[in-house]
């Protein structure tokens, strides 16, 4: 009887000790999680402040030329503005202008723009104006800000339908895998990248239906280079691109451009 009681007491002590150890481990996990989240929150705060400064300094590239032999229209979000680039000439729009030195460039890009906002903006553009080339960089904000996939699909279809009215070549892109941008904590990255892949599929389907060409920045050499050297290709907010980053994007855009002699012609009113 005494032996049985002793065993029960020992079992009870072990059980109590186990509960205490489990409680301590839980507390340590909670403290660790809170510390990590606090660190990520502080880091994100300063990165967002950097982003605000970049946005404030960004100027979209435009070029007016009364003797232009072609017209280019640039539409989109901060990636079309060139936020993060040292100079407007280093943005995709600026590099496009360098490829077509005889072209007038109208850049209506707006920081933070989403597809819905681009549709509203397009309604203000005279649909009778001819543009030889329409470059559309839109969708990254829809990925980040949780626009539903059906709304993205419907919206990009309407954007491309409107762009067709300009009767020029249409080039469409959104972003790479957004989740790989350094600004995002690791626990958001795979989720944002999955959303990026889903949007890619929607764009790949919509583009040919409207005679547009989709620039795939996910399944391309760009993705690997961005991944290997983020400090070189991402600006100090960990979200926008540097001159070198926009240079990578433009190398992919260039693969879809028609040669200047084929596109250069007198534009309509």
N, C-alpha and C positions, 0 to 999 in steps of 0.2 A: 504493500500500500504506500509506504513511504517513498519507495523507488518511483512509483507511478506519479506521485505528487511532484517529486523532484523533476521528472521529465516534463511534466506539464508546465512547471515554473520556468524551466529552461526554454521550452517552446514559446511561452508567452514573452519571455525576455527577448528572444530572437525576433519574434514577430514585431514587438515594439521597436526594437532597434532597426528592423527593416523599414518600418513605417517612417521612422525619423530620417533614415538615409534617403528614402524616396522623397520625403518632403524637402530635405535640403537640396537634392538634385533638381526638383521642380523649381525651387526658389532661385537656384543658380541659373537655370534655363530662362526663367522670367527676367532676371536681372540682365542676363546676356542679351536677350531679345530686345529689351527696353534700351539697353546701351547701344546696340546696333542700329535700332530704329532712330534713336536720337542722333547718332552720328550721321546716318543717311539723311535725316531731316535737315541738319545743319549744312551738310554738303550740298544738298539740293537747293537750299535757300541761297547760298552764294553763287551757285551755277545759274540759277534763275536771274539773279541780279546781273551777272555777266551777260546773260542773254538779253536782258532789257537794254543794256548799254550798246550791244551789237545792233539791236533793232533800231535804236535811236540814231545810230551813226550810218545805217545802211541807206544807200541811194540807188534806186533801180537805174540800170543803164538805158538811156534813150539816145537816139540820134535823128536829128531833123536834117534833111537834105533835099532842097527843092529840085535838084537834078538827079535824084535817085532813080535808078532803073528797076528797082523792086522794093517791095514793102514787107517787113517782118513784124508780126504781132506776137508779143510775149505775154503770157497769162500765167497766173499761179500765186503761190504762197511765198514765204521767205526764201525758199530755194531759188525762185525765179527773180526775186529782188536781188539776191546775192548776199544776203546777210551773213556776215563772218568773213567775207572777202575784204582785202585791204583797200581795193579800188573797184568801182563799178566795172571797169574793163576786165577784171579777173573773174567776174561772174559768168554763168553760162550765156547770158544775153550778150555780155561784152565780148566773149570769145566768138559767139555766133556772128556778131557784127564784124569782127576781124576776118572771119571767113568769107563774108560778103561785103567788101568795102564800099560797094556802090549802092548798098541798101539803106533805106530809112528804117529805123527801129522804133516801134511804139511799144513801150513796156508798161503794162497796167497791173503788174504784180503787186500784191499787198501782203505784208507780214500778218501771219495768223489766219490767212484766208482758208476757208473750207469749200468743198464743192458747192454747197448751197449758196455761199456768198459769191462764188464765181459765176453762178447762173444769174444772180441778180446783177452783177457787174456787166455781164455779156449783153444784157438787155439794153444797156446804155450805149453799146457800140453799134454804129451804123452798119447794118447787115448788107448794105449795097456796096460798101467799100471792099475793094479787092486786096487781099494779102497773099503774096506768093508763098509765104511760110507762116504757119501758126505753131508756136512752141508752147505747150501746156505742161506746167509742172504743178500738180495739185494732188492732194490725197494724204500727205503725211499727217496733217492736223486731224483729218478724219480718223486715221488709224489711232492716234494718240488720244483723241477726245471722244472715242467710243461711238462714232457715228455707226449706225447699224449697217450691216452688209447689204440688205435690200435697198436702203436709202443711198448707199454709195453706188450700187449698180444702176439704179434709176437716175441718179444725179449725173454720173459720168456719161451715160447714154445721152442725156439732154445737152450736156456741155459739148459733146462731139457733134451732135446734130446741129447745134448752133454754129460751131466752128466750120462745118461744111459750107455754110452760106458764104464764106469768104473765098471759096473756090481756089484754095491753095493747098500745098502739102501740109499735113497735120502730123506733128510729132508729140507723143504723149508719154509722160512718166510721172511717177509719184515719189519714190524714194527707194533706198535699199531696205534691208531688214531693219526697221526702226529700232527694234529692241537691242540692237548691237551698239547703238549710240552710247558713249560713256556716261551720259547724264543719268541713265536709268539704273537703279539698284538691280542686283542679280535676280531678285525674285519677280521682277516685272519683265525681264528681257525675253524669255521664251514665249510668254503670252503675247507681247507686242510683235515679236517676230512671226508668230503664227497668224496674227491679224494682217501683217504685211504680206504674207504668202497668199492669204485669202483674197486680199485686194488685188494682188498681181493676177490671180486667175480671172477676176472680174474684168480687169483692164485688157488682158490678153483676148478675152472674148469680145469686148465692146469695140476695141480699136479697129479690127478689120471690117466690122459691120458698117463703119463710117469712113472707110478708106484711110484710116489713120495708121501710123506706125508706132508700136509700143516699144519703149526702150527699157529693157529688163536690166535693172541694176542689182538684182539679187543673184541671179544665175549668170554672173559675169566676172571678169578679172577684178573689177572694182571692189567687189565684196571682200575678197581675200586681202587685197591691199589695205583697205580700211581696217580690217580686223588685225592685221599685222602691225600697223603703225598708226594707231589712233591719234597720237600726239601731233603727228605731221598733218593729218588730213582733217581733224576736227578742231574747231575753234575753241576758245577757252571756256565756253559754256557747255562743252561736251555734247552739243546737239547740232549746231550749224557747222558748215564746212569752212575750211581755210581756202586760200587761193589754190593750193595743191589739190584739195578735195574737189573743188569745182572743176579743176583741170581733169581729174579722173572721170567725173560725170560727163564732161564734154567729149572726151575721147569716145565714149559709148554713143553719145548723141550724134557725133560726126559720122558714125557708121551708117546712119539713116538719112543723111543729108544728100540732096541731089547736087550734082556739080554746078557751080555758079553759072557757067555758060548756058546750061539747060534751063535754069530758073530765072535768070536775069532777063527781064523784059519790062516794057513800060507798064506801070500799074494803072488801074482804073481810078476813078475819082474817089 
